[in-house]
Amino acid sequence: MNSRTEKPLAVVRTRAALQQHVRTWKAEGETVGFVPTMGALHAGHLSLVEKAKENADRTLTSIFVNPAQFAPGEDFETYPRREDDDLALLKAAGCDLVYLPAVAEMYPDGSVTDVRVNGMSDLLDGIYRPHFFYGVATVVARLFLHAQPDVAVFGEKDYQQLQVIRRMVRDLGFPVRIIGGETRRDADGLAQSSRNLYLSADERRAAGAMFAALHRASVRLSQGALPSDVRSEAQAHLLRSGFASVDYVALVDQDTLAALPDDAPVPPGTARLLGAAWLGRTRLIDNLSVTR
Ligand code: PAF
């Protein structure tokens, strides 16, 4: 067993206390790996913690349900909050430190400064949740300034978020290496997500169709099928399987997220296929790479 898993997990709630820990580590020449989360942790988050441990000497996780990335009417109030369970999971995972800031710590009174990664934030999910990536970029920039990590790990499950953060880090010159963590899936392929807790038993049974539809589509695309055909098939698959509506099934450049042509086979290299669809009142997203 890693001797670090036997240590108590330190919990801090202020930027000053966080920086005390980080300063001490850095003075000892240790690097810091950071996993920002909104809590309600599952195996997917813990695999990101594992990745942070592999890439840095110390591991820090933040838990902060960020009001700036929820629009009025979205699930900010009801988003699952499970602090005790989360802390137990992080302790067992061998995380060194957890940052649990209050809203006023992240957004001091009168705070009016946002970070906007233009263009990329307005595509795909940004069409349906126009506030979302501005809220994410703003809070992640603030978290980076609070935590000053060397490495930060984000799940590929939120692929557009990962690319937006990579772009922000590049544009603003944050001295942080961004690492993508592979999506963790249930046995039927459903990508693990805190919002899966919202699904009823019937919805949970239907939810595996998101992975099945995207997987079939990615195989067809890699064999040279036309994106327009494959997208229609995937949408029909989702609707047939009980999804109420499909926001998008989209084939994009894996770095820029620019749409690839609908009427020509995927060019050689690696593209990304993303989907978002509603199952009852829950919106599921997922994505897979497409290689030719
Ligand atoms: O992916 C999430 O949990 C959140 O969007 C993040 C990156 C922690 C920012 O609030």
Residues whose N, C-alpha, C, O or C-beta is under 5 A from the ligand:
A	BS01	PAF	P36 T37 M38 F64 N66 V136 V139
